[in-house]
Amino acid sequence: MVGKYYSVEQIAEMIEMHPKTIQRYIREGKLKAQKIGKSWRVSGHDLSTFVEGTDGFLRSEASGGLQDIIMAAATRLPRPYILESR
């Protein structure tokens, strides 16, 4: 199975939060992540679950959700890492 994984920095930019806040959410278990090498990676599914589970806290009322956030950030960010699950 192939999935998209985002770095802490990419997520912070997408949802307009400080990277330390994202790291804290990972540490507290609020955001599921996997340690790959020395850095944390969050799957697209886990990111979607996190954003949708915040009851709109991370989304503005004008936003259509995670897809709009990702599409808006796509022009500013490098392509996500593609990793193969085994």
N, CA, C and O atoms as CSV, one atom per row, in Angstrom:
chain,resi,resn,atom,element,x,y,z
A,1,MET,N,N,0.849,-1.182,0.000
A,1,MET,CA,C,0.000,0.000,0.000
A,1,MET,C,C,0.891,1.240,0.000
A,1,MET,O,O,1.853,1.320,0.764
A,2,VAL,N,N,0.568,2.202,-0.857
A,2,VAL,CA,C,1.340,3.434,-0.959
A,2,VAL,C,C,0.518,4.560,-0.359
A,2,VAL,O,O,-0.676,4.677,-0.638
A,3,GLY,N,N,1.148,5.388,0.464
A,3,GLY,CA,C,0.436,6.499,1.072
A,3,GLY,C,C,1.269,7.754,1.078
A,3,GLY,O,O,2.497,7.703,1.009
A,4,LYS,N,N,0.589,8.883,1.161
A,4,LYS,CA,C,1.286,10.160,1.237
A,4,LYS,C,C,1.562,10.486,2.699
A,4,LYS,O,O,0.706,10.306,3.566
A,5,TYR,N,N,2.762,10.965,2.951
A,5,TYR,CA,C,3.151,11.352,4.297
A,5,TYR,C,C,3.632,12.794,4.269
A,5,TYR,O,O,4.318,13.214,3.337
A,6,TYR,N,N,3.267,13.546,5.296
A,6,TYR,CA,C,3.626,14.958,5.392
A,6,TYR,C,C,4.528,15.174,6.599
A,6,TYR,O,O,4.366,14.534,7.638
A,7,SER,N,N,5.470,16.078,6.444
A,7,SER,CA,C,6.360,16.418,7.553
A,7,SER,C,C,5.654,17.393,8.491
A,7,SER,O,O,4.626,17.972,8.140
A,8,VAL,N,N,6.210,17.564,9.670
A,8,VAL,CA,C,5.670,18.509,10.646
A,8,VAL,C,C,5.639,19.912,10.047
A,8,VAL,O,O,4.671,20.649,10.235
A,9,GLU,N,N,6.691,20.279,9.331
A,9,GLU,CA,C,6.774,21.614,8.738
A,9,GLU,C,C,5.701,21.810,7.673
A,9,GLU,O,O,5.099,22.881,7.596
A,10,GLN,N,N,5.455,20.794,6.852
A,10,GLN,CA,C,4.426,20.889,5.821
A,10,GLN,C,C,3.045,21.064,6.443
A,10,GLN,O,O,2.249,21.887,5.989
A,11,ILE,N,N,2.768,20.285,7.484
A,11,ILE,CA,C,1.474,20.367,8.148
A,11,ILE,C,C,1.298,21.739,8.800
A,11,ILE,O,O,0.233,22.347,8.701
A,12,ALA,N,N,2.341,22.216,9.460
A,12,ALA,CA,C,2.271,23.517,10.118
A,12,ALA,C,C,1.938,24.614,9.113
A,12,ALA,O,O,1.153,25.514,9.411
A,13,GLU,N,N,2.524,24.544,7.940
A,13,GLU,CA,C,2.258,25.542,6.908
A,13,GLU,C,C,0.833,25.400,6.368
A,13,GLU,O,O,0.154,26.399,6.130
A,14,MET,N,N,0.387,24.164,6.178
A,14,MET,CA,C,-0.956,23.923,5.640
A,14,MET,C,C,-2.048,24.462,6.551
A,14,MET,O,O,-2.987,25.110,6.088
A,15,ILE,N,N,-1.923,24.194,7.847
A,15,ILE,CA,C,-2.992,24.587,8.765
A,15,ILE,C,C,-2.640,25.833,9.568
A,15,ILE,O,O,-3.313,26.180,10.539
A,16,GLU,N,N,-1.574,26.495,9.142
A,16,GLU,CA,C,-1.173,27.783,9.714
A,16,GLU,C,C,-1.010,27.730,11.234
A,16,GLU,O,O,-1.614,28.507,11.973
A,17,MET,N,N,-0.190,26.802,11.665
A,17,MET,CA,C,0.181,26.670,13.067
A,17,MET,C,C,1.693,26.575,13.157
A,17,MET,O,O,2.363,26.282,12.166
A,18,HIS,N,N,2.220,26.816,14.320
A,18,HIS,CA,C,3.663,26.714,14.531
A,18,HIS,C,C,4.063,25.234,14.561
A,18,HIS,O,O,3.329,24.412,15.110
A,19,PRO,N,N,5.212,24.885,13.978
A,19,PRO,CA,C,5.653,23.478,14.008
A,19,PRO,C,C,5.742,22.893,15.412
A,19,PRO,O,O,5.485,21.704,15.597
A,20,LYS,N,N,6.096,23.695,16.395
A,20,LYS,CA,C,6.175,23.198,17.778
A,20,LYS,C,C,4.798,22.757,18.271
A,20,LYS,O,O,4.693,21.810,19.051
A,21,THR,N,N,3.742,23.438,17.822
A,21,THR,CA,C,2.382,23.054,18.199
A,21,THR,C,C,2.037,21.701,17.608
A,21,THR,O,O,1.442,20.859,18.280
A,22,ILE,N,N,2.406,21.489,16.351
A,22,ILE,CA,C,2.161,20.196,15.700
A,22,ILE,C,C,2.932,19.096,16.434
A,22,ILE,O,O,2.390,18.018,16.677
A,23,GLN,N,N,4.186,19.360,16.785
A,23,GLN,CA,C,4.984,18.385,17.535
A,23,GLN,C,C,4.346,18.077,18.882
A,23,GLN,O,O,4.363,16.930,19.329
A,24,ARG,N,N,3.782,19.095,19.532
A,24,ARG,CA,C,3.123,18.876,20.818
A,24,ARG,C,C,1.894,17.990,20.642
A,24,ARG,O,O,1.659,17.098,21.457
A,25,TYR,N,N,1.095,18.222,19.577
A,25,TYR,CA,C,-0.071,17.382,19.311
A,25,TYR,C,C,0.351,15.928,19.080
A,25,TYR,O,O,-0.330,15.004,19.524
A,26,ILE,N,N,1.467,15.731,18.391
A,26,ILE,CA,C,1.985,14.372,18.178
A,26,ILE,C,C,2.389,13.755,19.507
A,26,ILE,O,O,2.027,12.615,19.801
A,27,ARG,N,N,3.137,14.501,20.312
A,27,ARG,CA,C,3.610,14.003,21.604
A,27,ARG,C,C,2.436,13.656,22.519
A,27,ARG,O,O,2.487,12.660,23.241
A,28,GLU,N,N,1.370,14.478,22.491
A,28,GLU,CA,C,0.205,14.248,23.353
A,28,GLU,C,C,-0.735,13.180,22.807
A,28,GLU,O,O,-1.696,12.799,23.476
A,29,GLY,N,N,-0.464,12.691,21.587
A,29,GLY,CA,C,-1.303,11.661,20.993
A,29,GLY,C,C,-2.538,12.201,20.293
A,29,GLY,O,O,-3.400,11.419,19.892
A,30,LYS,N,N,-2.651,13.505,20.135
A,30,LYS,CA,C,-3.799,14.099,19.453
A,30,LYS,C,C,-3.704,13.931,17.937
A,30,LYS,O,O,-4.720,13.918,17.241
A,31,LEU,N,N,-2.479,13.804,17.435
A,31,LEU,CA,C,-2.226,13.632,16.009
A,31,LEU,C,C,-1.337,12.402,15.843
A,31,LEU,O,O,-0.210,12.370,16.337
A,32,LYS,N,N,-1.855,11.388,15.144
A,32,LYS,CA,C,-1.083,10.155,14.944
A,32,LYS,C,C,0.047,10.417,13.964
A,32,LYS,O,O,-0.150,11.077,12.943
A,33,ALA,N,N,1.229,9.903,14.271
A,33,ALA,CA,C,2.393,10.081,13.401
A,33,ALA,C,C,3.324,8.888,13.542
A,33,ALA,O,O,3.268,8.147,14.523
A,34,GLN,N,N,4.180,8.719,12.543
A,34,GLN,CA,C,5.180,7.665,12.560
A,34,GLN,C,C,6.552,8.323,12.492
A,34,GLN,O,O,6.752,9.304,11.776
A,35,LYS,N,N,7.475,7.774,13.238
A,35,LYS,CA,C,8.846,8.270,13.205
A,35,LYS,C,C,9.554,7.576,12.047
A,35,LYS,O,O,9.668,6.350,12.028
A,36,ILE,N,N,10.021,8.351,11.097
A,36,ILE,CA,C,10.755,7.828,9.945
A,36,ILE,C,C,12.115,8.499,9.973
A,36,ILE,O,O,12.236,9.700,9.734
A,37,GLY,N,N,13.135,7.710,10.267
A,37,GLY,CA,C,14.455,8.294,10.473
A,37,GLY,C,C,14.430,9.129,11.746
A,37,GLY,O,O,14.061,8.637,12.812
A,38,LYS,N,N,14.821,10.383,11.632
A,38,LYS,CA,C,14.836,11.266,12.794
A,38,LYS,C,C,13.659,12.225,12.836
A,38,LYS,O,O,13.563,13.055,13.740
A,39,SER,N,N,12.765,12.116,11.864
A,39,SER,CA,C,11.657,13.072,11.824
A,39,SER,C,C,10.312,12.359,11.838
A,39,SER,O,O,10.211,11.177,11.508
A,40,TRP,N,N,9.293,13.095,12.224
A,40,TRP,CA,C,7.943,12.581,12.276
A,40,TRP,C,C,7.265,12.781,10.930
A,40,TRP,O,O,7.486,13.793,10.264
A,41,ARG,N,N,6.437,11.815,10.526
A,41,ARG,CA,C,5.626,11.907,9.310
A,41,ARG,C,C,4.197,11.542,9.665
A,41,ARG,O,O,3.949,10.632,10.455
A,42,VAL,N,N,3.266,12.264,9.071
A,42,VAL,CA,C,1.843,12.047,9.311
A,42,VAL,C,C,1.202,11.664,7.988
A,42,VAL,O,O,1.403,12.330,6.972
A,43,SER,N,N,0.431,10.588,8.007
A,43,SER,CA,C,-0.235,10.160,6.769
A,43,SER,C,C,-1.356,11.136,6.432
A,43,SER,O,O,-1.881,11.829,7.303
A,44,GLY,N,N,-1.708,11.175,5.166
A,44,GLY,CA,C,-2.819,12.025,4.729
A,44,GLY,C,C,-4.104,11.663,5.446
A,44,GLY,O,O,-4.891,12.539,5.803
A,45,HIS,N,N,-4.319,10.364,5.660
A,45,HIS,CA,C,-5.523,9.917,6.364
A,45,HIS,C,C,-5.536,10.428,7.807
A,45,HIS,O,O,-6.551,10.944,8.275
A,46,ASP,N,N,-4.417,10.286,8.505
A,46,ASP,CA,C,-4.359,10.739,9.899
A,46,ASP,C,C,-4.492,12.259,9.993
A,46,ASP,O,O,-5.097,12.770,10.936
A,47,LEU,N,N,-3.935,12.980,9.029
A,47,LEU,CA,C,-4.075,14.430,9.012
A,47,LEU,C,C,-5.532,14.819,8.802
A,47,LEU,O,O,-6.043,15.714,9.475
A,48,SER,N,N,-6.199,14.150,7.872
A,48,SER,CA,C,-7.613,14.414,7.609
A,48,SER,C,C,-8.462,14.140,8.849
A,48,SER,O,O,-9.333,14.933,9.205
A,49,THR,N,N,-8.197,13.013,9.497
A,49,THR,CA,C,-8.922,12.660,10.719
A,49,THR,C,C,-8.710,13.710,11.799
A,49,THR,O,O,-9.653,14.088,12.495
A,50,PHE,N,N,-7.484,14.180,11.940
A,50,PHE,CA,C,-7.167,15.200,12.939
A,50,PHE,C,C,-7.908,16.499,12.653
A,50,PHE,O,O,-8.527,17.069,13.552
A,51,VAL,N,N,-7.854,16.974,11.415
A,51,VAL,CA,C,-8.495,18.243,11.064
A,51,VAL,C,C,-10.002,18.151,11.217
A,51,VAL,O,O,-10.628,19.071,11.745
A,52,GLU,N,N,-10.594,17.056,10.763
A,52,GLU,CA,C,-12.041,16.894,10.864
A,52,GLU,C,C,-12.489,16.687,12.300
A,52,GLU,O,O,-13.620,17.025,12.649
A,53,GLY,N,N,-11.630,16.143,13.128
A,53,GLY,CA,C,-11.978,15.879,14.521
A,53,GLY,C,C,-11.847,17.078,15.437
A,53,GLY,O,O,-12.132,16.979,16.630
A,54,THR,N,N,-11.421,18.205,14.901
A,54,THR,CA,C,-11.267,19.396,15.741
A,54,THR,C,C,-12.511,20.261,15.740
A,54,THR,O,O,-12.486,21.387,16.238
A,55,ASP,N,N,-13.622,19.738,15.176
A,55,ASP,CA,C,-14.909,20.446,15.134
A,55,ASP,C,C,-14.791,21.835,14.528
A,55,ASP,O,O,-15.398,22.790,15.012
A,56,GLY,N,N,-14.009,21.936,13.473
A,56,GLY,CA,C,-13.897,23.197,12.768
A,56,GLY,C,C,-12.903,24.169,13.359
A,56,GLY,O,O,-12.735,25.271,12.837
A,57,PHE,N,N,-12.239,23.787,14.436
A,57,PHE,CA,C,-11.277,24.692,15.079
A,57,PHE,C,C,-10.179,25.126,14.119
A,57,PHE,O,O,-9.753,26.281,14.145
A,58,LEU,N,N,-9.718,24.213,13.275
A,58,LEU,CA,C,-8.638,24.525,12.347
A,58,LEU,C,C,-9.137,25.052,11.012
A,58,LEU,O,O,-8.341,25.523,10.200
A,59,ARG,N,N,-10.439,24.979,10.771
A,59,ARG,CA,C,-10.975,25.413,9.487
A,59,ARG,C,C,-11.737,26.718,9.652
A,59,ARG,O,O,-12.478,26.892,10.620
A,60,SER,N,N,-11.557,27.627,8.716
A,60,SER,CA,C,-12.374,28.836,8.722
A,60,SER,C,C,-13.729,28.470,8.126
A,60,SER,O,O,-13.856,27.435,7.472
A,61,GLU,N,N,-14.735,29.301,8.345
A,61,GLU,CA,C,-16.059,28.993,7.819
A,61,GLU,C,C,-16.072,29.025,6.297
A,61,GLU,O,O,-16.893,28.348,5.679
A,62,ALA,N,N,-15.188,29.790,5.685
A,62,ALA,CA,C,-15.139,29.884,4.230
A,62,ALA,C,C,-14.439,28.681,3.610
A,62,ALA,O,O,-14.521,28.475,2.400
A,63,SER,N,N,-13.764,27.898,4.412
A,63,SER,CA,C,-12.988,26.773,3.904
A,63,SER,C,C,-13.889,25.585,3.612
A,63,SER,O,O,-14.876,25.350,4.309
A,64,GLY,N,N,-13.537,24.841,2.572
A,64,GLY,CA,C,-14.265,23.627,2.242
A,64,GLY,C,C,-13.690,22.409,2.936
A,64,GLY,O,O,-14.149,21.294,2.690
A,65,GLY,N,N,-12.704,22.587,3.792
A,65,GLY,CA,C,-12.136,21.472,4.520
A,65,GLY,C,C,-10.688,21.212,4.167
A,65,GLY,O,O,-9.992,22.072,3.627
A,66,LEU,N,N,-10.254,20.010,4.484
A,66,LEU,CA,C,-8.855,19.634,4.326
A,66,LEU,C,C,-8.391,19.743,2.880
A,66,LEU,O,O,-7.273,20.190,2.625
A,67,GLN,N,N,-9.230,19.344,1.932
A,67,GLN,CA,C,-8.821,19.407,0.528
A,67,GLN,C,C,-8.481,20.830,0.113
A,67,GLN,O,O,-7.502,21.040,-0.603
A,68,ASP,N,N,-9.266,21.814,0.547
A,68,ASP,CA,C,-8.972,23.214,0.225
A,68,ASP,C,C,-7.675,23.671,0.871
A,68,ASP,O,O,-6.896,24.400,0.258
A,69,ILE,N,N,-7.442,23.246,2.102
A,69,ILE,CA,C,-6.209,23.610,2.801
A,69,ILE,C,C,-5.006,23.038,2.067
A,69,ILE,O,O,-4.014,23.733,1.846
A,70,ILE,N,N,-5.100,21.763,1.690
A,70,ILE,CA,C,-3.992,21.109,1.001
A,70,ILE,C,C,-3.774,21.728,-0.380
A,70,ILE,O,O,-2.633,21.970,-0.776
A,71,MET,N,N,-4.847,21.983,-1.109
A,71,MET,CA,C,-4.710,22.569,-2.449
A,71,MET,C,C,-4.116,23.972,-2.374
A,71,MET,O,O,-3.304,24.338,-3.225
A,72,ALA,N,N,-4.500,24.761,-1.381
A,72,ALA,CA,C,-3.957,26.108,-1.234
A,72,ALA,C,C,-2.474,26.062,-0.907
A,72,ALA,O,O,-1.704,26.911,-1.357
A,73,ALA,N,N,-2.076,25.068,-0.122
A,73,ALA,CA,C,-0.674,24.961,0.283
A,73,ALA,C,C,0.183,24.262,-0.768
A,73,ALA,O,O,1.408,24.368,-0.729
A,74,ALA,N,N,-0.434,23.560,-1.694
A,74,ALA,CA,C,0.309,22.742,-2.658
A,74,ALA,C,C,1.274,23.556,-3.506
A,74,ALA,O,O,2.330,23.058,-3.898
A,75,THR,N,N,0.930,24.770,-3.785
A,75,THR,CA,C,1.812,25.583,-4.621
A,75,THR,C,C,3.028,26.071,-3.849
A,75,THR,O,O,4.042,26.426,-4.448
A,76,ARG,N,N,2.934,26.090,-2.523
A,76,ARG,CA,C,4.033,26.584,-1.700
A,76,ARG,C,C,4.932,25.477,-1.181
A,76,ARG,O,O,6.049,25.759,-0.746
A,77,LEU,N,N,4.486,24.226,-1.212
A,77,LEU,CA,C,5.216,23.134,-0.574
A,77,LEU,C,C,5.827,22.185,-1.588
A,77,LEU,O,O,5.317,22.039,-2.699
A,78,PRO,N,N,6.930,21.535,-1.201
A,78,PRO,CA,C,7.463,20.477,-2.065
A,78,PRO,C,C,6.510,19.297,-2.059
A,78,PRO,O,O,5.666,19.186,-1.170
A,79,ARG,N,N,6.632,18.432,-3.019
A,79,ARG,CA,C,5.758,17.263,-3.092
A,79,ARG,C,C,5.908,16.409,-1.836
A,79,ARG,O,O,7.007,16.300,-1.293
A,80,PRO,N,N,4.810,15.796,-1.366
A,80,PRO,CA,C,4.895,14.952,-0.161
A,80,PRO,C,C,5.723,13.707,-0.443
A,80,PRO,O,O,5.862,13.266,-1.584
A,81,TYR,N,N,6.258,13.166,0.618
A,81,TYR,CA,C,7.010,11.931,0.503
A,81,TYR,C,C,6.051,10.789,0.212
A,81,TYR,O,O,4.991,10.694,0.831
A,82,ILE,N,N,6.405,9.943,-0.701
A,82,ILE,CA,C,5.615,8.749,-0.998
A,82,ILE,C,C,6.391,7.565,-0.442
A,82,ILE,O,O,7.523,7.297,-0.843
A,83,LEU,N,N,5.757,6.866,0.488
A,83,LEU,CA,C,6.406,5.729,1.139
A,83,LEU,C,C,5.564,4.485,0.907
A,83,LEU,O,O,4.339,4.559,0.808
A,84,GLU,N,N,6.203,3.392,0.824
A,84,GLU,CA,C,5.522,2.140,0.615
A,84,GLU,C,C,5.440,1.401,1.946
A,84,GLU,O,O,6.457,1.135,2.587
A,85,SER,N,N,4.210,1.072,2.351
A,85,SER,CA,C,4.012,0.305,3.579
A,85,SER,C,C,4.263,-1.154,3.296
A,85,SER,O,O,3.938,-1.654,2.219
A,86,ARG,N,N,4.839,-1.834,4.260
A,86,ARG,CA,C,5.118,-3.267,4.084
A,86,ARG,C,C,4.410,-4.065,5.117
A,86,ARG,O,O,4.520,-5.291,5.134
